[in-house]
């Protein structure tokens, strides 16, 4: 269940409301840490959508719950709010694209997910013994293997359920995105074109191997300890 947030004409969503201000985590040496409201991990806390049939909740109710619920994770443009005992809502900004004027009408996207009780691996890793660490690592490796073994050649390249004209976003692409590519061959051509550009500006050698894609598969693209939840049963 997901939705996009549309801004009415001549109306701006206040940034401080969509992504609420919280304690600054940047005082520590090193990378800033995500903010977490202690209430978000308290099962005795009352959450906005407790007791409601989540399948019948409207987009407006979902947005209201997202804005008012305690934040489980708040870092950069991404906020995850715990809206019920069993569900969270993740929200993120939509990058503006000068080639798509309509993009300025969309403030962000929300996605509803199950809440998994446990701690993120980055908070528990140092306390785990060697055998448990190996088990966790093996679980992650098995998941990656399963994802990359799942061929999706019958689907377009890119995020599942993306809008037909939605550009690809992420660290592998330009600031304004790329594509979209409807076929694997189109995406392969785009990647190889980038190699050609790299060779032309002498950032790559002429011998650089070119891409040759075979299948469209599932990927995660942000596997990090902070994004892995270790449940009470030691399952990731």
N, C-alpha and C positions, 0 to 999 in steps of 0.2 A: 504494500500500500504506500503510494507516494503521491506528492502533489507539488505544483510549483506555485509560488506566491506572485501574483500579478499586482502591480501598482496601478491604482486608478489614475487617469490623466491628471497631470499637474499636481500629483500627490507623491510625497516621498515617505517611505517607512523610516522612522527615526532609527538610526544605526544603533543607538544605545539601547533601544528596546529589543530589536531583533537579536543582537548579540550583547547580552547584558554585561555591564562593567563588573569586574571582580577583582580580587586582590592581585596585584601584579606579581607574576612569578619570576620576573627577570632579575631579582636581586642576587640570585645564586651565581657562583662562578660557573661558566660553561653555558650550555644551552638552556634557555628558559624552560620551565616545567609547566605542563598543562594545569589549569586550575580545576579543582574538584570540590563541590559543595559536600560537606560531610553528611548532610541529610539524604543525599542521593544514594548512599549505600546503607541507609538505615531502613530495614524492612518494617519497622514500626511506624515509619513516617506515613502521613496521608498524602497520596499523589493525586493529581487532578482527574485522572481517568480510572481510578480504582472502582471496581464494580461495574464498569460499563462494558457493553458488547463492543469490542474494538472494531469489529467488521462494520458496525453501523455508525461509527463516529464520523461526523462531517469534517471536511477540510478546515472549516472555520474553528471547530472544536479542537482539532489537531493542532492548529497554529496557536490557539490560545493556551493549550496545555504546554506546548513547546516553549512559549515565552515565559510562562509562570512556574514551571516545574524546576526543581533543583537540578543544577548542571552536574552531570556525571563526568563530563569532559569539556573543557573549553580551551582551545588553543588555536591561535591565528583566526582564520575565517570559519573554522569548524566548531560547532557546538553540539553536544549530545546531552539531551535532557531526559531524565527518567520520569515518564508521564504516568506510570502505573507500577504495581508490584512486578508485573511481568513484561513490560514494554518500555522501550526508549525511542526517542525521535532524534534523528540526526539532521542537522541543517547546515547548509553551506551557501556562500555567496555564489553568484554566477558571474564569471569574468566578462567584462564588457568587450564587445567585438565591434570595431568600427565598420566592418563589412556587413553586419547584421543589425540594422537600426532597431529592430524589435527587441533585441537583447536588453536594451535599457528599460524595458517594461517589466522585466523579470527580476525580482529582488533576490530570490534564492529558491532552492529546492529542499523538500523535506522527505525523509524516508523513515518509515516505521519498522522497528526491528524488535525481536525478542530480547529481553534482558537476561543475560547469563550471570548468575551469581558467582563471584570469585574475585580474584585479584589479577591485575595485569602482570605479565611475566617480568616486566622491568622492575617491579616493586618486590618481587619474591625470589628472583633469580639467585641472588647472593646467599639466601638462606636455604637453598635446595642442596641436597647431597648430590654427589656425582652421578649416581644411578638414576635419580629423578631427572637431573638435567639431560642425561642421555635419552630418557624416555620422552621428555618434552621435545627435544630436538628431532627425534625419530618421528613423532606425531606430526610435526610441522613438515618434515621431508615427505612423509607419506601423503599429506594433504596436497602439497605442491605437485607430487607425482600424479595424484588422482586428477587434479585440475588440468594439468598439461596433457593428460591422456584422454580428456573429454573433448572430442572434436565437435566443432560447431560450424561445419562447412556449409550447412543449410541456412545460416544466418549471416546478416551483414557484419562487416568488421566494426569493432568498436563496442562501447558499453551496451549491454542488453537492454532493449527497450528505448534506445536513444531516439530522439527526433530525427527524421530523415535528413534534415539539413544541419544537424548539430555538429560542430567541429570537434575534433579530437583535442583534448586538453591534457596537460601533464608535463613532466620534466623532459620527456622525449621529443616534445614539439616546440614550436616557436611560442612567443608570448601571446600571440593572437590565435593560437591553435593551428590546426592543419586539417586538410580534407574538407568534408568527410570522404572516405573511400568506401564504395559500395561492394567492391570485390577485393580478394586477397591480392590479385594481380595489380590492381590500382595502388594498393598500399605498398606493395613491393617496389613499384616504379617510383613512388614518392621517396621511399627510404634510399633507394639507389641514386636518385637525383641528389639527395643530400650528400652522399658520398662523392658524387661528381663535383659538387660545390666545394667540399672539403679539399679535394685534390687541387681544384682550380686556385684556391687561396693558400695552398701549400700547408694546410693543417693535417692533411693525410697524404700518405705516399701513394704513387700510382699503382702499387701492388696490393692496395687494400682490397680485401675480399668483399665481393658484393653479396647482398642478401638474396637468398633463394628460399622463399617460404613454401611450406607444404600444406599445413593445416591451420585453421582458426581454432584456437583452444582457449580455455579459461585461464585468466591470470589475476593476480591480486594487485601488484604494483606498489604496495606499501607495507610489505611484511616487516614489521619492527616489533621489538619486545613490548612497546607501549600499546600495540594493537592486538596483542594476544592475551586472551583471558584464560587463566588457569583455574578451572572449577575446583570445587571441594573434593571431587573424585579424582583429581589430578589429570583430568582430560582437558586438552587445549580446545 
